[in-house]
Amino acid sequence: MVVAIEALGVETDEYVVVEGPVGPLFVAFGDRGLTRVAPAGTTDLARADFERQYELRLGRRARPAAGPPPGLMAALHNGSPRGLAVDLGGLSAFGRAVLMVTAEIPFGQVRPYAWVAEQVGRPGAVRAAGSALARNPLPVVIPCHRVVRSDGRVGDYALGAECKRALLQREGVELDGGAVRAPARP
């Protein structure tokens, strides 16, 4: 829920610290939906840093919530935002399109960056699609970890390549070294 701090004229969103599929996560949300997912530290300093970075990036404060919004835990563990509102404000139309296509990749499957670019109608924009995925404000919920290189290598991930491999393995994707054993072809 967004609350206006009248004296300062600053909106305030809320956040929770929850156990995600590969470790604790900060998850922030406002009245328009989920706004941010980030790795969580357990110290007060980590919370203060998250709050400071959140305000710098979104122009709104984030304060601890009493509990997570309904459906959040399922979304984190299924890697799908279905049933949850997401706030992708501040992203370009192309970035939003890339993330919405990525949100449709089924659990346990992967797609190459080129497929994502094709799905949004810009087949020549493979690097731009990768850049949009790197700016995903909701990793894990919008499963950008399911997008891999055309050669099957896992590639980079906003939460780290090791986290990407762990998420894929958790979903049953077989990895051979740094590559998907048999990349799914749509």
C-alpha positions as CSV (number, residue, x, y, z in Angstrom):
1,M,0.0,0.0,0.0
2,V,1.3,3.4,-0.9
3,V,1.0,6.0,1.9
4,A,1.7,9.7,1.3
5,I,3.9,11.4,3.9
6,E,2.1,14.7,3.8
7,A,4.8,16.8,5.5
8,L,7.4,15.7,3.0
9,G,5.2,15.0,-0.1
10,V,7.0,11.7,-0.6
11,E,5.2,8.4,-1.4
12,T,6.1,5.4,0.6
13,D,6.0,1.8,-0.6
14,E,6.4,-1.3,1.5
15,Y,8.8,-4.2,1.5
16,V,9.2,-7.6,3.1
17,V,12.2,-9.9,3.5
18,V,11.2,-13.4,2.4
19,E,12.9,-16.7,1.8
20,G,13.2,-17.0,-2.0
21,P,14.0,-20.2,-3.9
22,V,17.7,-19.6,-3.5
23,G,18.0,-17.4,-0.5
24,P,16.5,-14.4,1.2
25,L,15.1,-11.5,-0.9
26,F,13.8,-8.0,-0.4
27,V,10.5,-7.6,-2.2
28,A,9.0,-4.2,-2.5
29,F,5.5,-3.3,-3.5
30,G,3.1,-0.3,-3.8
31,D,-0.5,0.2,-4.7
32,R,0.4,-0.5,-8.4
33,G,2.0,-3.9,-7.7
34,L,5.4,-5.4,-7.1
35,T,8.2,-2.9,-7.8
36,R,11.5,-4.5,-6.8
37,V,13.2,-7.8,-6.0
38,A,16.7,-7.8,-4.6
39,P,19.0,-10.1,-2.6
40,A,18.5,-9.5,1.1
41,G,21.1,-9.1,3.7
42,T,20.2,-9.8,7.3
43,T,21.7,-6.8,9.0
44,D,20.1,-3.4,9.7
45,L,22.8,-2.0,7.4
46,A,21.6,-4.1,4.5
47,R,18.0,-2.9,5.1
48,A,19.1,0.7,5.2
49,D,21.1,0.2,2.0
50,F,18.1,-1.3,0.3
51,E,15.8,1.5,1.4
52,R,18.4,4.1,0.2
53,Q,18.8,2.5,-3.2
54,Y,15.1,2.1,-3.6
55,E,14.4,5.8,-3.0
56,L,17.3,6.8,-5.3
57,R,15.9,4.5,-8.1
58,L,12.2,5.0,-7.7
59,G,11.9,8.3,-6.0
60,R,9.7,6.8,-3.3
61,R,10.6,5.5,0.2
62,A,10.3,1.8,1.1
63,R,9.5,0.8,4.7
64,P,9.0,-2.7,6.2
65,A,5.5,-4.1,5.7
66,A,3.6,-6.3,8.2
67,G,3.5,-9.1,5.7
68,P,3.9,-10.0,2.0
69,P,1.1,-9.3,-0.5
70,P,-1.1,-12.3,-1.3
71,G,0.4,-14.6,-4.0
72,L,3.9,-13.4,-3.5
73,M,5.4,-16.6,-2.2
74,A,3.8,-18.7,-5.0
75,A,5.1,-16.2,-7.6
76,L,8.7,-16.5,-6.2
77,H,8.7,-20.3,-6.1
78,N,6.9,-20.7,-9.5
79,G,8.9,-18.0,-11.2
80,S,5.8,-16.4,-12.6
81,P,4.0,-13.2,-11.8
82,R,0.6,-14.6,-12.8
83,G,-2.1,-13.4,-10.4
84,L,0.1,-10.5,-9.1
85,A,0.2,-6.9,-10.2
86,V,3.6,-5.7,-11.3
87,D,4.7,-2.1,-11.6
88,L,7.1,-1.8,-14.5
89,G,6.8,2.0,-14.6
90,G,9.9,3.8,-15.6
91,L,10.9,1.1,-18.2
92,S,10.7,1.7,-21.9
93,A,7.8,0.1,-23.9
94,F,10.4,-2.2,-25.4
95,G,11.7,-3.2,-21.9
96,R,8.2,-3.9,-20.7
97,A,7.5,-6.0,-23.8
98,V,10.7,-8.0,-23.2
99,L,9.7,-8.7,-19.6
100,M,6.1,-9.6,-20.4
101,V,7.3,-12.2,-23.0
102,T,9.8,-13.5,-20.6
103,A,7.1,-13.9,-17.9
104,E,5.4,-16.4,-20.2
105,I,8.4,-18.9,-20.4
106,P,7.2,-22.0,-18.6
107,F,8.8,-23.3,-15.4
108,G,11.7,-25.7,-16.3
109,Q,12.1,-24.4,-19.8
110,V,14.6,-21.9,-21.4
111,R,14.6,-19.7,-24.4
112,P,17.5,-17.9,-26.2
113,Y,17.8,-14.1,-26.2
114,A,17.1,-14.2,-29.9
115,W,13.7,-15.8,-29.3
116,V,12.8,-13.1,-26.9
117,A,13.8,-10.4,-29.5
118,E,11.7,-12.2,-32.1
119,Q,8.7,-12.4,-29.9
120,V,8.6,-8.7,-29.3
121,G,8.8,-8.0,-33.0
122,R,12.5,-6.9,-33.1
123,P,14.5,-9.9,-34.2
124,G,17.6,-7.8,-34.7
125,A,17.5,-6.4,-31.2
126,V,19.1,-9.4,-29.4
127,R,21.6,-7.3,-27.4
128,A,18.8,-4.8,-26.6
129,A,16.7,-7.6,-25.3
130,G,19.6,-8.8,-23.1
131,S,20.0,-5.3,-21.8
132,A,16.3,-5.0,-21.0
133,L,16.5,-8.3,-19.1
134,A,19.6,-7.1,-17.2
135,R,17.4,-4.2,-15.9
136,N,14.6,-6.5,-14.8
137,P,13.4,-5.0,-11.5
138,L,11.7,-8.2,-10.5
139,P,14.1,-11.1,-11.1
140,V,12.8,-14.5,-10.0
141,V,9.2,-13.3,-10.3
142,I,9.7,-12.3,-13.9
143,P,12.0,-15.3,-14.8
144,C,14.8,-13.7,-16.8
145,H,16.9,-16.6,-15.5
146,R,15.1,-18.8,-18.1
147,V,16.7,-16.8,-21.0
148,V,20.0,-18.2,-22.2
149,R,22.5,-17.6,-24.9
150,S,21.9,-19.2,-28.4
151,D,24.8,-21.6,-27.9
152,G,23.1,-22.9,-24.7
153,R,25.5,-21.2,-22.3
154,V,23.7,-19.8,-19.2
155,G,25.1,-16.3,-19.6
156,D,24.8,-13.4,-17.1
157,Y,22.1,-12.7,-14.6
158,A,21.3,-9.6,-12.4
159,L,21.6,-11.7,-9.2
160,G,24.8,-13.5,-10.5
161,A,25.5,-16.4,-12.8
162,E,25.7,-18.8,-9.9
163,C,22.2,-17.8,-8.8
164,K,20.9,-18.3,-12.4
165,R,22.4,-21.8,-12.5
166,A,20.9,-22.7,-9.1
167,L,17.4,-21.4,-10.2
168,L,17.6,-23.4,-13.5
169,Q,18.7,-26.6,-11.7
170,R,15.9,-26.1,-9.1
171,E,13.5,-26.1,-12.1
172,G,15.0,-29.3,-13.4
173,V,17.0,-27.8,-16.3
174,E,20.0,-30.0,-16.9
175,L,23.3,-28.2,-17.0
176,D,26.5,-29.5,-18.4
177,G,29.3,-27.2,-17.1
178,G,28.2,-23.7,-17.9
179,A,25.6,-24.7,-20.6
180,V,22.1,-26.0,-20.8
181,R,22.4,-29.7,-21.8
182,A,19.7,-29.5,-24.4
183,P,18.3,-26.0,-24.8
184,A,14.5,-26.0,-25.3
185,R,13.5,-24.8,-28.7
186,P,10.1,-23.1,-28.9
